């Protein structure tokens, strides 16, 4: 017989069986009922357990899906094309994506929990940010502000914040979500546009004011003459005449100033150089091909620059190529460019001079030295404005003005078969012959003064006077090297001069005695120069060009040396 002390406890939550058995039940019946009840309860627990395991599996799958979704969201969040921040109401950073941290140049852990005002460099910006946060919290919807932020390296950038207030949710931080983008370049463009617009408005206002004044003047004239049409026609005619007169006076004054002092880099006032100035003025504004002819050193490059500087192409480049300075096998690639692998040693693609000069001017110095096989290609560029790079079949079109120069007589080169006649006619559209220095001796004093001032500044000397005999010696010298030679002579003279007076006679190997004639000085110099050239040529075994050639030893251009050899009748067979 079971006592209350020996009864088994029932499962939690189940009703305990009554202690008093039903009337008429036997002791065996009383012990059987709890055992059946227990089996039922066990079965129910097993069913509940299976259900719980199924629910656990569903929860696990849901958790995995949620984790995958969270990871995907985190990647999108981190690599979004803008910086995303969340702030608490006090402006502390609670979360930030990868781009947001990169905007400030810091790791994310160095941003979390820090006040955003730390990266706002100015007090006004901090006030704007604080007010922005307060405004966002007071109303729903987006709010935008712009402030300057400072990166960890000290660099500032203009930032635009677009923010929205969010209620705090369990598992998230902050009540303000902000998207921050760098709009520095956009602001620069906006400022540039505003400035341009302001300048345009200013010009419009000034022009409007001018037009109003002109209109007022015309109305007054109409009231006086009582004939609107006639008055307006006379006023326009008068204005046109005044304009033409001013233009004519301006051209005349410019011409007079150029003749009296200089014309860009060209110094002179002689009639010979004035003729060149006139030619430059006539052709500069045109796109016509120009052929400059003259001896070496007379200033063909200077004239080319003067033409370019007065042309509509002056804001673009003037590209110069000296046809004697490059080996014949490299001139083509220099002029027209090459593709990688076009020939042995062409390890990279290279743009040619014609491409570099597109929209500008190309100056082909010593065009008479150009190989015959390239003259045909040059003719095509002049005619059609197109060519191909070495190693490329693609045709390139350019808009280039050509100025060519030669110290040779190209007509004789045509007769000798070394220059194409059709190319000559294409180049010789507007020829300008530059006089040698011996034909413009009135300019020597101006040139000497100019070079003395130039080299005083360059060398640090203070040459203040030029002796009369020195000037006379310079004016009576034949100058086979022209202005370039004169410049070299003055530079050497300033270097060797002691005191404020220019010492020039020693260089000409003459005695400074007043009784000596300038003709004797010139003759002595010519003989000395001829002997010196012959000595150097014999020393170099008559090699003119190259590293150890006579031109390098004499420190002059090879074409200049050849010109002097022809002038003095120097050749290997005659010595």
C-alpha positions as CSV (number, residue, x, y, z in Angstrom):
1,X,0.0,0.0,0.0
2,X,1.5,3.3,-1.1
3,X,1.7,6.0,1.4
4,X,1.7,9.8,0.5
5,X,5.4,9.8,1.4
6,X,6.2,7.1,-1.2
7,X,4.2,8.4,-4.1
8,X,6.1,9.5,-7.2
9,X,6.1,13.1,-8.1
10,X,4.2,13.9,-11.4
11,X,5.7,15.7,-14.3
12,X,5.9,19.5,-13.9
13,X,2.7,21.2,-15.1
14,X,0.6,18.0,-14.9
15,X,-2.2,17.5,-12.4
16,X,-1.2,15.3,-9.4
17,X,-3.4,12.2,-9.1
18,X,-5.8,12.3,-6.1
19,X,-4.6,10.7,-2.9
20,X,-7.9,9.1,-2.2
21,X,-8.8,6.2,-4.4
22,X,-12.2,5.8,-5.8
23,X,-14.6,3.8,-3.8
24,X,-14.5,0.1,-4.6
25,X,-11.0,0.3,-6.3
26,X,-8.5,-2.3,-5.4
27,X,-4.9,-1.6,-4.5
28,X,-3.7,-3.0,-7.9
29,X,-5.9,-0.7,-9.9
30,X,-4.7,2.3,-7.9
31,X,-1.0,1.5,-8.8
32,X,-1.8,0.9,-12.5
33,X,-3.5,4.2,-13.3
34,X,-0.4,6.4,-12.5
35,X,1.8,4.1,-14.7
36,X,-0.5,4.5,-17.7
37,X,-0.6,8.2,-17.2
38,X,3.2,8.3,-17.0
39,X,3.5,6.5,-20.4
40,X,1.1,8.9,-21.9
41,X,3.1,11.8,-20.6
42,X,6.4,10.3,-21.9
43,X,4.9,10.0,-25.4
44,X,3.7,13.5,-25.3
45,X,7.1,14.7,-24.2
46,X,8.7,12.8,-27.0
47,X,6.3,14.4,-29.5
48,X,7.1,17.8,-28.0
49,X,10.8,17.1,-28.3
50,X,10.5,16.2,-32.0
51,X,8.6,19.4,-32.5
52,X,11.2,21.4,-30.6
53,X,14.0,19.9,-32.7
54,X,12.1,20.7,-35.9
55,X,11.6,24.3,-34.6
56,X,15.3,24.5,-33.7
57,X,16.3,23.4,-37.2
58,X,14.0,26.0,-38.8
59,X,15.5,28.6,-36.4
60,X,19.0,27.5,-37.4
61,X,18.2,27.8,-41.1
62,X,16.6,31.2,-40.5
63,X,19.6,32.3,-38.6
64,X,22.0,31.2,-41.4
65,X,19.9,33.0,-44.0
66,X,19.8,36.1,-41.8
67,X,23.7,35.8,-41.4
68,X,24.1,35.5,-45.2
69,X,21.8,38.5,-45.7
70,X,23.6,40.5,-43.1
71,X,27.0,39.7,-44.7
72,X,25.7,40.7,-48.1
73,X,24.3,43.9,-46.6
74,X,27.6,44.6,-44.8
75,X,29.5,44.3,-48.1
76,X,27.0,46.6,-49.9
77,X,27.3,49.0,-46.9
78,X,31.1,48.9,-46.9
79,X,31.6,49.3,-50.6
80,X,28.8,51.8,-51.3
81,X,29.9,54.7,-53.4
82,X,29.5,57.2,-50.5
83,X,30.5,57.4,-46.9
84,X,27.7,56.3,-44.5
85,X,27.8,57.4,-40.9
86,X,25.5,57.1,-37.9
87,X,25.6,59.6,-35.1
88,X,23.9,59.8,-31.7
89,X,22.1,63.1,-30.8
90,X,25.4,64.5,-29.4
91,X,27.2,63.9,-32.8
92,X,29.3,60.9,-31.7
93,X,30.2,58.4,-34.4
94,X,28.4,55.1,-33.7
95,X,29.0,53.4,-37.0
96,X,30.8,54.1,-40.3
97,X,31.3,52.2,-43.6
98,X,34.7,51.5,-45.2
99,X,34.5,54.5,-47.7
100,X,33.5,56.8,-44.8
101,X,36.6,55.9,-42.9
102,X,38.7,56.3,-46.1
103,X,37.2,59.8,-46.6
104,X,38.7,60.8,-43.3
105,X,41.9,58.8,-43.8
106,X,41.5,56.6,-40.6
107,X,40.7,53.1,-39.6
108,X,37.1,52.6,-38.5
109,X,38.0,51.7,-34.9
110,X,39.7,55.2,-34.6
111,X,36.4,56.8,-35.5
112,X,33.9,54.9,-33.4
113,X,32.8,56.8,-30.3
114,X,34.6,60.0,-31.3
115,X,32.8,63.3,-31.9
116,X,32.4,64.1,-35.6
117,X,33.3,67.7,-34.8
118,X,36.9,66.5,-34.3
119,X,37.3,66.4,-38.1
120,X,35.6,69.7,-38.7
121,X,38.5,72.2,-38.9
122,X,36.6,75.5,-38.4
123,X,34.2,76.8,-35.7
124,X,31.5,77.8,-38.2
125,X,31.5,74.3,-39.7
126,X,31.0,72.8,-36.2
127,X,28.1,75.1,-35.6
128,X,26.6,74.2,-38.9
129,X,27.0,70.5,-38.1
130,X,25.5,70.8,-34.7
131,X,22.5,72.7,-36.0
132,X,22.1,70.2,-38.8
133,X,21.9,67.3,-36.3
134,X,19.3,69.2,-34.3
135,X,17.2,70.0,-37.4
136,X,17.3,66.4,-38.5
137,X,16.1,65.2,-35.1
138,X,13.2,67.7,-35.0
139,X,11.6,66.7,-38.3
140,X,11.3,63.7,-40.6
141,X,12.7,63.5,-44.1
142,X,16.1,64.3,-45.6
143,X,18.1,67.3,-44.6
144,X,21.3,68.5,-46.4
145,X,24.2,70.6,-45.3
146,X,27.7,71.3,-46.6
147,X,30.8,71.7,-44.5
148,X,34.6,71.4,-44.7
149,X,36.1,68.3,-43.3
150,X,39.8,67.6,-42.6
151,X,41.5,64.2,-43.2
152,X,44.0,62.7,-40.8
153,X,46.8,64.0,-43.0
154,X,45.6,67.5,-42.7
155,X,44.1,67.8,-46.2
156,X,40.7,69.5,-46.3
157,X,37.8,68.7,-48.5
158,X,34.3,70.0,-49.1
159,X,31.7,67.5,-47.9
160,X,27.9,67.3,-48.5
161,X,25.9,65.6,-45.8
162,X,22.4,64.1,-46.5
163,X,20.9,63.0,-43.2
164,X,17.7,61.4,-41.9
165,X,16.5,60.7,-38.4
166,X,15.8,57.2,-37.3
167,X,14.3,55.8,-34.1
168,X,16.7,53.7,-32.1
169,X,16.1,50.0,-32.7
170,X,17.6,47.2,-30.6
171,X,20.9,46.1,-32.1
172,X,21.5,49.5,-33.9
173,X,23.3,52.7,-32.8
174,X,22.4,56.3,-33.1
175,X,19.5,58.3,-34.1
176,X,21.0,60.1,-37.2
177,X,22.0,58.4,-40.4
178,X,24.1,60.5,-42.8
179,X,25.5,59.9,-46.3
180,X,28.7,62.0,-46.8
181,X,30.3,62.6,-50.3
182,X,33.3,64.6,-51.3
183,X,32.1,67.5,-53.5
184,X,35.4,69.5,-53.6
185,X,35.8,69.2,-57.4
186,X,32.1,70.0,-57.9
187,X,32.4,73.1,-55.8
188,X,35.5,74.2,-57.7
189,X,33.6,73.8,-60.9
190,X,30.6,75.6,-59.5
191,X,32.8,78.5,-58.3
192,X,34.5,78.6,-61.7
193,X,31.1,78.7,-63.4
194,X,30.0,81.4,-61.0
195,X,33.1,83.5,-61.7
196,X,32.7,83.0,-65.5
197,X,29.1,84.0,-65.2
198,X,30.0,87.0,-63.1
199,X,32.6,88.0,-65.6
200,X,30.1,87.6,-68.4
201,X,27.5,89.6,-66.5
202,X,30.2,92.3,-65.9
203,X,31.1,92.4,-69.6
204,X,27.4,92.5,-70.5
205,X,26.9,95.4,-68.1
206,X,29.9,97.3,-69.4
207,X,28.8,96.7,-73.0
208,X,25.3,97.7,-72.2
209,X,26.6,100.9,-70.5
210,X,28.6,101.6,-73.6
211,X,25.6,101.0,-75.9
212,X,23.4,103.2,-73.7
213,X,25.9,106.0,-73.9
214,X,26.3,105.5,-77.6
215,X,22.5,105.5,-78.0
216,X,22.2,108.6,-75.9
217,X,24.7,110.4,-78.0
218,X,22.9,109.3,-81.2
219,X,19.5,110.5,-79.8
220,X,21.1,113.9,-79.0
221,X,22.4,114.1,-82.5
222,X,19.0,113.1,-83.9
223,X,17.4,115.8,-81.8
224,X,19.8,118.4,-83.1
225,X,19.6,117.5,-86.8
226,X,15.9,116.5,-86.8
227,X,16.7,113.7,-89.2
228,X,17.0,110.3,-87.6
229,X,18.3,108.4,-90.6
230,X,20.7,110.9,-91.7
231,X,22.1,111.6,-88.3
232,X,22.6,107.9,-87.5
233,X,24.2,107.3,-90.9
234,X,26.6,110.2,-90.3
235,X,27.4,109.0,-86.8
236,X,28.2,105.5,-88.0
237,X,30.3,106.8,-90.8
238,X,32.2,109.0,-88.4
239,X,32.8,106.2,-86.0
240,X,34.1,104.0,-88.8
241,X,36.4,106.7,-90.0
242,X,37.8,107.2,-86.5
243,X,38.2,103.5,-86.0
244,X,40.1,103.1,-89.3
245,X,42.2,106.1,-88.5
246,X,43.1,104.7,-85.0
247,X,43.9,101.3,-86.6
248,X,46.1,103.0,-89.2
249,X,47.8,105.2,-86.5
250,X,48.3,102.1,-84.4
251,X,49.9,100.2,-87.2
252,X,52.1,103.2,-88.1
253,X,53.2,103.7,-84.5
254,X,54.0,100.0,-84.1
255,X,56.0,100.0,-87.3
256,X,57.9,103.1,-86.2
257,X,58.6,101.6,-82.8
258,X,59.8,98.4,-84.3
259,X,62.0,100.2,-86.7
260,X,63.5,102.4,-83.9
261,X,64.1,99.8,-81.3
262,X,63.2,96.2,-82.0
263,X,60.6,93.9,-83.5
264,X,60.1,91.1,-80.9
265,X,63.5,89.5,-80.6
266,X,64.8,91.3,-83.8
267,X,66.9,94.4,-83.0
268,X,67.5,97.0,-85.7
269,X,66.5,100.2,-87.4
270,X,68.2,99.9,-90.8
271,X,66.3,100.0,-94.0
272,X,67.3,96.4,-94.7
273,X,65.8,95.0,-91.5
274,X,62.8,97.3,-91.8
275,X,61.9,95.6,-95.0
276,X,61.9,92.3,-93.1
277,X,59.6,93.8,-90.5
278,X,57.2,94.8,-93.2
279,X,57.2,91.3,-94.6
280,X,56.5,89.8,-91.2
281,X,53.5,92.1,-90.7
282,X,52.1,91.2,-94.1
283,X,52.3,87.4,-93.6
284,X,52.0,86.8,-89.8
285,X,48.2,86.8,-89.7
286,X,47.9,84.4,-92.6
287,X,48.3,80.6,-92.6
288,X,50.5,80.8,-95.7
289,X,53.7,78.7,-95.9
290,X,56.8,80.9,-95.5
291,X,60.4,80.3,-96.8
292,X,63.1,82.1,-94.9
293,X,66.4,82.4,-96.8
294,X,69.7,83.9,-95.5
295,X,73.1,83.1,-94.3
296,X,73.8,81.1,-91.2
297,X,73.5,83.1,-88.0
298,X,71.5,86.0,-89.6
299,X,68.4,85.3,-87.4
300,X,66.1,83.0,-89.4
301,X,64.9,81.3,-86.2
302,X,64.2,84.7,-84.6
303,X,62.1,85.8,-87.6
304,X,60.2,82.5,-87.5
305,X,59.3,83.1,-83.8
306,X,58.3,86.6,-84.6
307,X,55.9,85.4,-87.4
308,X,54.4,82.8,-85.0
309,X,54.0,85.2,-82.1
310,X,51.9,87.6,-84.3
311,X,49.8,84.9,-85.8
312,X,46.4,83.5,-84.7
313,X,48.3,80.3,-83.7
314,X,50.4,82.2,-81.0
315,X,48.7,80.4,-78.1
316,X,49.8,77.0,-79.5
317,X,53.3,75.6,-79.8
318,X,55.9,76.4,-82.4
319,X,57.9,73.2,-82.8
320,X,61.4,73.5,-84.3
321,X,63.4,70.7,-86.0
322,X,66.9,71.3,-87.4
323,X,67.3,69.0,-90.4
324,X,71.1,69.0,-90.0
325,X,71.1,68.1,-86.3
326,X,69.6,64.6,-86.8
327,X,70.9,61.6,-88.7
328,X,69.1,60.9,-92.0
329,X,67.6,57.7,-90.6
330,X,66.0,59.5,-87.7
331,X,64.5,62.5,-89.4
332,X,61.4,60.7,-90.6
333,X,60.5,59.3,-87.2
334,X,61.1,62.7,-85.6
335,X,58.9,64.4,-88.2
336,X,56.1,61.9,-88.4
337,X,56.5,59.7,-85.3
338,X,56.8,55.9,-85.0
339,X,55.0,52.9,-83.6
340,X,56.6,50.5,-81.1
341,X,58.8,48.1,-83.1
342,X,58.8,50.1,-86.3
343,X,62.6,49.6,-86.5
344,X,65.3,48.2,-84.4
345,X,65.6,50.2,-81.2
346,X,62.1,51.6,-81.4
347,X,61.1,50.3,-78.0
348,X,58.2,52.7,-77.5
349,X,55.6,54.6,-79.5
350,X,56.6,58.2,-80.2
351,X,54.6,61.2,-81.5
352,X,56.2,63.1,-84.3
353,X,56.8,66.8,-84.5
354,X,53.9,67.4,-86.8
355,X,51.5,65.9,-84.3
356,X,53.0,68.0,-81.5
357,X,52.6,71.1,-83.6
358,X,48.9,70.4,-84.5
359,X,47.1,73.7,-84.4
360,X,50.4,75.6,-84.2
361,X,53.5,76.2,-86.3
362,X,56.4,73.9,-87.3
363,X,59.8,75.5,-88.1
364,X,61.9,73.3,-90.4
365,X,65.4,74.8,-90.2
366,X,68.0,74.0,-92.9
367,X,65.3,72.4,-95.1
368,X,67.9,72.0,-97.9
369,X,69.5,69.2,-95.8
370,X,66.4,67.1,-95.9
371,X,66.9,63.7,-97.7
372,X,65.2,63.4,-101.0
373,X,63.1,60.4,-99.9
374,X,61.5,62.5,-97.2
375,X,60.8,65.5,-99.4
376,X,57.9,63.6,-101.0
377,X,56.3,62.9,-97.6
378,X,56.7,66.6,-96.6
379,X,55.1,67.7,-99.9
380,X,52.1,65.5,-99.0
381,X,51.8,67.1,-95.6
382,X,51.9,70.6,-97.1
383,X,49.3,69.7,-99.7
384,X,46.9,67.5,-97.8
385,X,47.8,67.9,-94.1
386,X,48.1,64.1,-93.6
387,X,50.7,61.5,-93.0
388,X,51.3,58.0,-91.4
389,X,53.6,57.2,-88.5
390,X,56.4,54.8,-89.2
391,X,55.1,51.2,-88.7
392,X,51.4,52.3,-88.8
393,X,48.9,52.2,-91.7
394,X,46.6,54.7,-90.0
395,X,46.5,58.2,-91.6
396,X,46.8,61.2,-89.3
397,X,45.5,64.6,-90.2
398,X,47.0,67.8,-88.7
399,X,46.5,71.5,-89.1
400,X,50.0,72.9,-89.1
401,X,51.5,76.1,-90.5
402,X,55.0,75.5,-92.0
403,X,57.9,77.9,-91.9
404,X,61.0,76.6,-93.6
405,X,64.5,78.1,-93.6
406,X,67.6,77.4,-95.6
407,X,71.1,79.0,-95.9
408,X,71.5,77.3,-99.3
409,X,70.2,78.6,-102.6
410,X,67.5,76.0,-103.2
411,X,67.3,76.9,-106.9
412,X,70.9,75.6,-107.3
413,X,70.0,72.5,-105.2
414,X,67.2,71.8,-107.6
415,X,69.6,72.0,-110.6
416,X,72.0,69.6,-108.7
417,X,69.2,67.1,-108.2
418,X,69.2,67.3,-104.4
419,X,66.0,69.1,-103.9
420,X,62.5,68.6,-105.4
421,X,61.3,71.3,-107.6
422,X,57.6,70.8,-106.7
423,X,58.4,71.0,-102.9
424,X,60.3,74.2,-103.6
425,X,57.3,75.8,-105.2
426,X,55.1,74.7,-102.3
427,X,57.5,76.2,-99.8
428,X,58.3,79.4,-101.7
429,X,54.8,80.8,-101.5
430,X,56.0,83.8,-99.4
431,X,59.8,84.1,-99.4
432,X,61.6,86.4,-97.0
433,X,65.3,87.0,-97.4
434,X,67.0,88.0,-94.2
435,X,70.0,90.3,-94.9
436,X,73.4,89.4,-93.4
437,X,74.8,91.6,-90.7
438,X,77.3,93.3,-93.1
439,X,74.3,94.6,-95.1
440,X,72.8,96.3,-92.0
441,X,75.8,97.8,-90.3
442,X,73.6,100.6,-89.0
443,X,72.2,98.1,-86.6
444,X,75.5,97.0,-85.1
445,X,75.5,99.7,-82.3
446,X,72.0,98.7,-81.3
447,X,72.9,95.1,-81.2
448,X,76.1,95.7,-79.3
449,X,74.1,97.7,-76.6
450,X,71.5,95.0,-76.5
451,X,74.0,92.2,-76.0
452,X,76.0,94.1,-73.5
453,X,72.9,94.6,-71.3
454,X,71.9,91.0,-71.8
455,X,75.3,89.6,-70.7
456,X,75.8,92.1,-68.0
457,X,72.8,90.6,-66.4
458,X,73.7,87.0,-67.2
459,X,77.4,87.2,-66.1
460,X,77.0,89.7,-63.4
461,X,79.3,92.3,-64.9
462,X,78.8,96.1,-65.0
463,X,80.1,97.2,-68.4
464,X,79.0,100.8,-68.8
465,X,81.0,102.2,-71.7
466,X,82.1,101.0,-75.1
467,X,85.2,102.6,-76.6
468,X,84.8,104.3,-79.9
469,X,87.6,102.3,-81.5
470,X,85.9,99.1,-80.3
471,X,82.7,100.1,-82.0
472,X,84.5,101.1,-85.2
473,X,86.3,97.7,-85.3
474,X,83.0,95.9,-84.8
475,X,81.3,98.0,-87.5
476,X,84.1,97.4,-90.0
477,X,84.3,93.7,-89.5
478,X,82.7,91.5,-92.2
479,X,80.8,89.2,-89.8
480,X,80.7,85.9,-91.8
481,X,78.8,84.4,-88.8
482,X,76.3,87.3,-88.7
483,X,74.4,88.2,-85.5
484,X,75.2,84.9,-83.9
485,X,78.9,85.6,-84.2
486,X,78.5,89.1,-82.9
487,X,76.7,87.8,-79.9
488,X,79.5,85.4,-79.1
489,X,82.1,88.1,-79.5
490,X,80.3,90.4,-77.1
491,X,79.9,87.6,-74.6
492,X,83.6,86.8,-74.7
493,X,84.5,90.5,-74.5
494,X,82.4,91.0,-71.3
495,X,84.0,87.9,-69.7
496,X,87.5,89.2,-70.3
497,X,86.8,92.9,-69.7
498,X,88.2,94.3,-66.5
499,X,86.4,97.4,-65.2
500,X,83.4,99.3,-66.6
501,X,84.8,99.6,-70.2
502,X,84.3,96.9,-72.8
503,X,87.6,95.4,-74.1
504,X,87.1,94.2,-77.6
505,X,90.3,94.9,-79.6
506,X,92.3,92.2,-78.0
507,X,89.9,89.7,-79.3
508,X,90.5,90.9,-82.9
509,X,94.3,90.5,-82.4
510,X,94.8,94.2,-83.2
511,X,96.7,96.9,-81.5
512,X,94.6,99.6,-79.8
513,X,96.7,102.4,-81.3
514,X,94.5,105.1,-82.9
515,X,96.8,105.3,-85.9
516,X,95.8,101.8,-87.1
517,X,93.0,101.7,-89.7
518,X,89.9,99.7,-89.2
519,X,90.5,98.0,-92.6
520,X,93.8,96.6,-91.3
521,X,91.9,95.3,-88.2
522,X,89.3,93.6,-90.4
523,X,92.0,92.1,-92.7
524,X,94.0,90.8,-89.7
525,X,90.9,89.2,-88.2
526,X,89.9,87.6,-91.5
527,X,93.4,86.1,-92.0
528,X,93.5,85.0,-88.4
529,X,90.1,83.3,-88.7
530,X,91.0,81.5,-92.0
531,X,94.3,80.3,-90.5
532,X,92.6,79.1,-87.4
533,X,89.9,77.2,-89.3
534,X,92.6,75.5,-91.5
535,X,94.6,74.5,-88.4
536,X,91.6,73.0,-86.6
537,X,90.5,71.1,-89.8
538,X,94.0,69.7,-90.2
539,X,94.1,68.7,-86.5
540,X,90.7,66.8,-87.0
541,X,91.8,65.2,-90.3
542,X,89.3,67.5,-92.0
543,X,86.3,66.1,-90.1
544,X,83.6,68.8,-89.8
545,X,80.8,67.3,-87.8
546,X,80.7,64.9,-84.8
547,X,81.9,64.9,-81.2
548,X,85.6,65.4,-82.2
549,X,84.9,67.4,-85.4
550,X,86.2,70.9,-86.2
551,X,82.7,72.5,-85.6
552,X,82.6,71.1,-82.0
553,X,86.2,72.4,-81.3
554,X,85.4,75.8,-82.8
555,X,82.0,75.8,-80.9
556,X,80.0,76.7,-84.0
557,X,77.3,75.0,-86.0
558,X,78.6,72.7,-88.8
559,X,76.6,74.6,-91.4
560,X,78.3,77.8,-90.2
561,X,81.7,76.2,-90.5
562,X,80.9,75.0,-94.1
563,X,79.7,78.5,-95.0
564,X,83.0,80.0,-93.8
565,X,85.0,77.4,-95.6
566,X,83.2,78.3,-98.8
567,X,83.7,82.0,-98.1
568,X,87.5,81.6,-97.5
569,X,87.8,79.0,-100.3
570,X,89.1,76.4,-97.9
571,X,89.0,72.8,-99.1
572,X,91.2,69.8,-98.5
573,X,92.7,69.6,-102.0
574,X,93.7,73.3,-102.1
575,X,95.7,73.2,-98.8
